[in-house]
Amino acid sequence: MRYLSAIVLAGVLAGVPVWLTAGAGGESPRKEKIQGYAEWKKGDLLVVDGQRVQAVATTRFKGRRIQHIREVPLGDEVEVRGVRDAAGIVIAESIEVKPNGSAMFEGEVRNATDQMEAQWLQAREVRQPGADGQLTSVGKLVESGPDVQRVQRVVNRLRPPYVSPDQIRVHVVDTKAWNAMAMGNGAVWVFTGLLRDLDDDELAIVVGHELAHYTHEHSRRGMRRAMWAQLLAVGVTAAAAETVDSRKTKEIIGIASLFSMLAWKNGYGRDLEDQADRVGMRYAYEGGFDVRKGPGVWQRVREKQGQESRLQNFFLSEHSLASVRQKNLEREIALNYATPARPRR
């Protein structure tokens, strides 16, 4: 755990722009940039970053040899530039599509979280380093029963179509804290404090947020920024940083383990957290949950924890303030969801 300090991580996780907001509610339209994955097709519409995208005759396709939006493979990386219309649909000027291959440090993050998951399962409890560096118990694992079944049902409805069921593993942790996390290897952890206080619609919005961290590879993206800072700090050149040899595997996995724990406690950076809010709301909507309850979740956070709270859970640290997230989700509902939920799958 000595490989990278929390201070260094906090610095390198500062925002990386994901999209540009555009005109709504009478504002003059502005160009938008949307980056994410192709997750649903709805006739001539493609859902990317939780947003509906439409191609027109003048739309330029880049990357793959694609001539129509229906040809975009689900799960591929997509970058869209365009303008949002009055119905909230982004009319694309250009759509760039790339296969979702294995990126830098993706394997290391997966290995690190595999190891962490295995340790927690063997101990039958979730553990984290305390202030003295010693591991302390967060809560015992709930291995079966109605709480586990409930979370599994919710996750199955949230999962986008290109993610197979065997990629996601559900774990429930017995503790009063409000918390949830999705690791970079597809392990989803939900605390019983959430299960006691939230109904299924609210739970789906929270767990959808966490699932988006996994599907959109936020662990790997944040880890890459953290690793760049660490490697450059010890004199590794930019070119060499892209080809770290196998002798560094142990050190890299150690950094990945630390990053995974800090990301759980402090978030992935404001822009990635805001993306998880947008995409998680789409997951909840497509799963048939009432997304109108999304802003209310953050109202409850404000009432429970206060505007400036920095607790160690999914809504903290580098996340936008609860009041800002509440407004962002209200905007998402106005732009993207004419009805509160799709029919239950």
MARBA-797337 format. One record per residue (C-alpha): x, y, z; residue in three letters. Coordinates in steps of 0.1 Angstrom, whole numbers, padded with zeros to 4 digits. Example, Ala and Ser with C-alpha at 12.3 -4.5 7.8 and 13.67 -1.06 7.14 Angstrom:
BEGIN
<node <0123 -0045 0078> ALA>
<node <0137 -0011 0071> SER>
***
This chain:
BEGIN
<node <0000 0000 0000> MET>
<node <0031 0023 -0001> ARG>
<node <0031 0027 -0039> TYR>
<node <0011 0058 -0043> LEU>
<node <-0002 0084 -0019> SER>
<node <-0037 0095 -0016> ALA>
<node <-0025 0131 -0022> ILE>
<node <-0010 0121 -0055> VAL>
<node <-0041 0103 -0065> LEU>
<node <-0063 0132 -0056> ALA>
<node <-0043 0155 -0078> GLY>
<node <-0043 0133 -0109> VAL>
<node <-0080 0124 -0107> LEU>
<node <-0090 0160 -0113> ALA>
<node <-0117 0164 -0140> GLY>
<node <-0113 0151 -0176> VAL>
<node <-0141 0166 -0197> PRO>
<node <-0165 0140 -0210> VAL>
<node <-0192 0161 -0226> TRP>
<node <-0203 0197 -0232> LEU>
<node <-0238 0207 -0222> THR>
<node <-0261 0220 -0248> ALA>
<node <-0291 0242 -0252> GLY>
<node <-0323 0231 -0234> ALA>
<node <-0354 0249 -0222> GLY>
<node <-0350 0278 -0247> GLY>
<node <-0313 0282 -0246> GLU>
<node <-0294 0286 -0279> SER>
<node <-0282 0252 -0291> PRO>
<node <-0245 0245 -0286> ARG>
<node <-0223 0217 -0299> LYS>
<node <-0219 0187 -0277> GLU>
<node <-0193 0161 -0274> LYS>
<node <-0204 0127 -0260> ILE>
<node <-0180 0098 -0252> GLN>
<node <-0190 0064 -0240> GLY>
<node <-0201 0030 -0253> TYR>
<node <-0229 0020 -0277> ALA>
<node <-0254 0004 -0253> GLU>
<node <-0289 0003 -0268> TRP>
<node <-0304 0007 -0303> LYS>
<node <-0339 0021 -0306> LYS>
<node <-0348 0021 -0343> GLY>
<node <-0327 0048 -0358> ASP>
<node <-0314 0060 -0324> LEU>
<node <-0283 0049 -0306> LEU>
<node <-0278 0054 -0268> VAL>
<node <-0243 0066 -0258> VAL>
<node <-0235 0080 -0224> ASP>
<node <-0271 0077 -0215> GLY>
<node <-0281 0101 -0244> GLN>
<node <-0301 0094 -0275> ARG>
<node <-0281 0099 -0307> VAL>
<node <-0295 0102 -0343> GLN>
<node <-0276 0102 -0375> ALA>
<node <-0288 0122 -0405> VAL>
<node <-0278 0124 -0442> ALA>
<node <-0248 0147 -0434> THR>
<node <-0235 0127 -0405> THR>
<node <-0198 0116 -0410> ARG>
<node <-0189 0081 -0397> PHE>
<node <-0153 0075 -0386> LYS>
<node <-0133 0045 -0375> GLY>
<node <-0151 0014 -0384> ARG>
<node <-0165 0011 -0419> ARG>
<node <-0201 0020 -0410> ILE>
<node <-0227 0037 -0431> GLN>
<node <-0257 0036 -0407> HIS>
<node <-0262 0039 -0370> ILE>
<node <-0278 0005 -0370> ARG>
<node <-0245 -0010 -0379> GLU>
<node <-0227 0002 -0348> VAL>
<node <-0218 -0029 -0326> PRO>
<node <-0231 -0027 -0291> LEU>
<node <-0202 -0023 -0266> GLY>
<node <-0180 -0004 -0290> ASP>
<node <-0164 0029 -0280> GLU>
<node <-0182 0058 -0295> VAL>
<node <-0175 0095 -0297> GLU>
<node <-0203 0118 -0310> VAL>
<node <-0202 0154 -0319> ARG>
<node <-0234 0172 -0327> GLY>
<node <-0263 0194 -0315> VAL>
<node <-0292 0185 -0293> ARG>
<node <-0326 0192 -0307> ASP>
<node <-0358 0203 -0289> ALA>
<node <-0367 0167 -0281> ALA>
<node <-0334 0161 -0263> GLY>
<node <-0319 0139 -0291> ILE>
<node <-0283 0146 -0301> VAL>
<node <-0282 0151 -0339> ILE>
<node <-0248 0138 -0349> ALA>
<node <-0224 0158 -0371> GLU>
<node <-0199 0130 -0367> SER>
<node <-0198 0095 -0350> ILE>
<node <-0165 0078 -0344> GLU>
<node <-0167 0041 -0336> VAL>
<node <-0138 0020 -0322> LYS>
<node <-0137 -0017 -0310> PRO>
<node <-0136 -0019 -0273> ASN>
<node <-0102 -0036 -0270> GLY>
<node <-0079 -0041 -0240> SER>
<node <-0064 -0008 -0229> ALA>
<node <-0034 0002 -0209> MET>
<node <-0035 -0012 -0173> PHE>
<node <-0069 -0029 -0179> GLU>
<node <-0054 -0063 -0171> GLY>
<node <-0036 -0050 -0140> GLU>
<node <-0068 -0034 -0126> VAL>
<node <-0087 -0067 -0132> ARG>
<node <-0060 -0087 -0115> ASN>
<node <-0058 -0064 -0085> ALA>
<node <-0096 -0064 -0080> THR>
<node <-0097 -0102 -0086> ASP>
<node <-0072 -0106 -0057> GLN>
<node <-0091 -0082 -0035> MET>
<node <-0124 -0099 -0042> GLU>
<node <-0109 -0133 -0034> ALA>
<node <-0094 -0121 -0001> GLN>
<node <-0128 -0107 0010> TRP>
<node <-0146 -0138 0000> LEU>
<node <-0121 -0160 0018> GLN>
<node <-0124 -0139 0049> ALA>
<node <-0162 -0136 0045> ARG>
<node <-0160 -0099 0052> GLU>
<node <-0150 -0067 0035> VAL>
<node <-0118 -0051 0049> ARG>
<node <-0101 -0018 0044> GLN>
<node <-0069 -0002 0058> PRO>
<node <-0074 0019 0089> GLY>
<node <-0056 0051 0099> ALA>
<node <-0028 0030 0113> ASP>
<node <-0025 0009 0081> GLY>
<node <-0040 -0022 0097> GLN>
<node <-0070 -0039 0080> LEU>
<node <-0103 -0033 0097> THR>
<node <-0136 -0050 0090> SER>
<node <-0163 -0030 0072> VAL>
<node <-0189 -0057 0075> GLY>
<node <-0195 -0094 0072> LYS>
<node <-0207 -0108 0038> LEU>
<node <-0243 -0119 0035> VAL>
<node <-0239 -0150 0013> GLU>
<node <-0276 -0159 0007> SER>
<node <-0311 -0149 0015> GLY>
<node <-0336 -0122 0005> PRO>
<node <-0311 -0093 0005> ASP>
<node <-0288 -0111 -0020> VAL>
<node <-0318 -0122 -0042> GLN>
<node <-0331 -0086 -0042> ARG>
<node <-0298 -0071 -0054> VAL>
<node <-0294 -0098 -0080> GLN>
<node <-0329 -0091 -0094> ARG>
<node <-0321 -0054 -0096> VAL>
<node <-0287 -0059 -0112> VAL>
<node <-0302 -0083 -0138> ASN>
<node <-0326 -0057 -0149> ARG>
<node <-0299 -0029 -0150> LEU>
<node <-0274 -0048 -0171> ARG>
<node <-0270 -0035 -0206> PRO>
<node <-0275 -0061 -0234> PRO>
<node <-0238 -0064 -0244> TYR>
<node <-0228 -0073 -0209> VAL>
<node <-0233 -0111 -0202> SER>
<node <-0247 -0122 -0168> PRO>
<node <-0215 -0141 -0160> ASP>
<node <-0195 -0108 -0161> GLN>
<node <-0213 -0095 -0130> ILE>
<node <-0211 -0110 -0095> ARG>
<node <-0232 -0096 -0067> VAL>
<node <-0221 -0094 -0030> HIS>
<node <-0240 -0080 0000> VAL>
<node <-0222 -0065 0030> VAL>
<node <-0239 -0064 0064> ASP>
<node <-0234 -0029 0077> THR>
<node <-0256 0002 0084> LYS>
<node <-0235 0024 0062> ALA>
<node <-0249 0038 0029> TRP>
<node <-0225 0024 0003> ASN>
<node <-0222 0004 -0029> ALA>
<node <-0193 -0003 -0053> MET>
<node <-0186 -0020 -0086> ALA>
<node <-0150 -0032 -0090> MET>
<node <-0131 -0032 -0122> GLY>
<node <-0135 -0070 -0125> ASN>
<node <-0174 -0069 -0124> GLY>
<node <-0179 -0076 -0087> ALA>
<node <-0207 -0055 -0073> VAL>
<node <-0209 -0048 -0035> TRP>
<node <-0240 -0034 -0019> VAL>
<node <-0243 -0025 0018> PHE>
<node <-0274 -0035 0038> THR>
<node <-0278 0001 0050> GLY>
<node <-0289 0010 0015> LEU>
<node <-0312 -0020 0013> LEU>
<node <-0330 -0010 0045> ARG>
<node <-0335 0027 0035> ASP>
<node <-0341 0026 -0003> LEU>
<node <-0369 0012 -0023> ASP>
<node <-0361 -0008 -0055> ASP>
<node <-0364 0023 -0078> ASP>
<node <-0339 0043 -0056> GLU>
<node <-0317 0012 -0052> LEU>
<node <-0316 0008 -0090> ALA>
<node <-0304 0044 -0095> ILE>
<node <-0276 0039 -0070> VAL>
<node <-0265 0005 -0082> VAL>
<node <-0269 0016 -0118> GLY>
<node <-0244 0044 -0110> HIS>
<node <-0220 0018 -0097> GLU>
<node <-0225 -0006 -0126> LEU>
<node <-0216 0023 -0150> ALA>
<node <-0183 0026 -0133> HIS>
<node <-0176 -0010 -0143> TYR>
<node <-0191 -0009 -0178> THR>
<node <-0173 0024 -0187> HIS>
<node <-0140 0012 -0172> GLU>
<node <-0136 0041 -0148> HIS>
<node <-0112 0020 -0127> SER>
<node <-0089 0016 -0157> ARG>
<node <-0092 0052 -0168> ARG>
<node <-0085 0066 -0134> GLY>
<node <-0058 0041 -0129> MET>
<node <-0041 0051 -0161> ARG>
<node <-0040 0087 -0150> ARG>
<node <-0026 0076 -0116> ALA>
<node <0000 0055 -0132> MET>
<node <0012 0082 -0155> TRP>
<node <0018 0104 -0125> ALA>
<node <0036 0077 -0107> GLN>
<node <0058 0066 -0136> LEU>
<node <0067 0101 -0146> LEU>
<node <0075 0109 -0110> ALA>
<node <0102 0083 -0110> VAL>
<node <0116 0093 -0144> GLY>
<node <0099 0070 -0168> VAL>
<node <0094 0087 -0201> THR>
<node <0060 0091 -0218> ALA>
<node <0069 0065 -0245> ALA>
<node <0082 0040 -0219> ALA>
<node <0052 0044 -0198> ALA>
<node <0031 0029 -0225> GLU>
<node <0052 -0003 -0225> THR>
<node <0059 -0011 -0189> VAL>
<node <0076 -0045 -0188> ASP>
<node <0065 -0076 -0168> SER>
<node <0091 -0069 -0141> ARG>
<node <0068 -0041 -0129> LYS>
<node <0037 -0062 -0127> THR>
<node <0038 -0066 -0090> LYS>
<node <0043 -0029 -0084> GLU>
<node <0015 -0021 -0108> ILE>
<node <-0009 -0045 -0092> ILE>
<node <0000 -0030 -0058> GLY>
<node <-0008 0005 -0072> ILE>
<node <-0040 -0008 -0087> ALA>
<node <-0051 -0023 -0054> SER>
<node <-0045 0010 -0036> LEU>
<node <-0063 0029 -0064> PHE>
<node <-0093 0006 -0062> SER>
<node <-0096 0011 -0025> MET>
<node <-0092 0049 -0027> LEU>
<node <-0117 0051 -0056> ALA>
<node <-0142 0032 -0035> TRP>
<node <-0137 0057 -0007> LYS>
<node <-0133 0089 -0026> ASN>
<node <-0147 0084 -0061> GLY>
<node <-0131 0085 -0096> TYR>
<node <-0131 0122 -0102> GLY>
<node <-0161 0145 -0108> ARG>
<node <-0165 0140 -0145> ASP>
<node <-0165 0102 -0143> LEU>
<node <-0188 0103 -0114> GLU>
<node <-0212 0126 -0133> ASP>
<node <-0210 0102 -0162> GLN>
<node <-0219 0073 -0139> ALA>
<node <-0250 0094 -0128> ASP>
<node <-0261 0098 -0164> ARG>
<node <-0255 0063 -0175> VAL>
<node <-0268 0048 -0143> GLY>
<node <-0301 0066 -0148> MET>
<node <-0303 0051 -0183> ARG>
<node <-0297 0017 -0169> TYR>
<node <-0325 0022 -0143> ALA>
<node <-0349 0035 -0170> TYR>
<node <-0342 0006 -0194> GLU>
<node <-0347 -0018 -0165> GLY>
<node <-0382 -0005 -0159> GLY>
<node <-0375 0015 -0127> PHE>
<node <-0389 0050 -0120> ASP>
<node <-0361 0074 -0127> VAL>
<node <-0381 0104 -0114> ARG>
<node <-0369 0093 -0080> LYS>
<node <-0333 0100 -0089> GLY>
<node <-0332 0137 -0078> PRO>
<node <-0349 0127 -0046> GLY>
<node <-0321 0103 -0037> VAL>
<node <-0297 0133 -0036> TRP>
<node <-0322 0153 -0016> GLN>
<node <-0321 0125 0009> ARG>
<node <-0283 0125 0009> VAL>
<node <-0284 0163 0016> ARG>
<node <-0308 0158 0045> GLU>
<node <-0289 0128 0059> LYS>
<node <-0253 0140 0054> GLN>
<node <-0253 0177 0046> GLY>
<node <-0242 0196 0016> GLN>
<node <-0204 0194 0022> GLU>
<node <-0203 0158 0035> SER>
<node <-0172 0138 0027> ARG>
<node <-0181 0104 0040> LEU>
<node <-0164 0074 0026> GLN>
<node <-0189 0061 0001> ASN>
<node <-0202 0064 -0035> PHE>
<node <-0215 0099 -0032> PHE>
<node <-0184 0116 -0018> LEU>
<node <-0152 0135 -0023> SER>
<node <-0147 0141 -0060> GLU>
<node <-0184 0138 -0068> HIS>
<node <-0204 0170 -0076> SER>
<node <-0222 0183 -0046> LEU>
<node <-0255 0166 -0039> ALA>
<node <-0275 0197 -0049> SER>
<node <-0257 0199 -0082> VAL>
<node <-0262 0162 -0089> ARG>
<node <-0299 0167 -0081> GLN>
<node <-0302 0194 -0107> LYS>
<node <-0282 0174 -0132> ASN>
<node <-0305 0144 -0129> LEU>
<node <-0336 0167 -0132> GLU>
<node <-0321 0179 -0164> ARG>
<node <-0315 0144 -0176> GLU>
<node <-0351 0135 -0169> ILE>
<node <-0363 0166 -0189> ALA>
<node <-0340 0158 -0218> LEU>
<node <-0342 0120 -0221> ASN>
<node <-0372 0105 -0204> TYR>
<node <-0407 0115 -0216> ALA>
<node <-0421 0087 -0194> THR>
<node <-0409 0077 -0160> PRO>
<node <-0399 0041 -0169> ALA>
<node <-0400 0015 -0196> ARG>
<node <-0421 -0016 -0191> PRO>
<node <-0405 -0039 -0167> ARG>
<node <-0382 -0065 -0184> ARG>
***
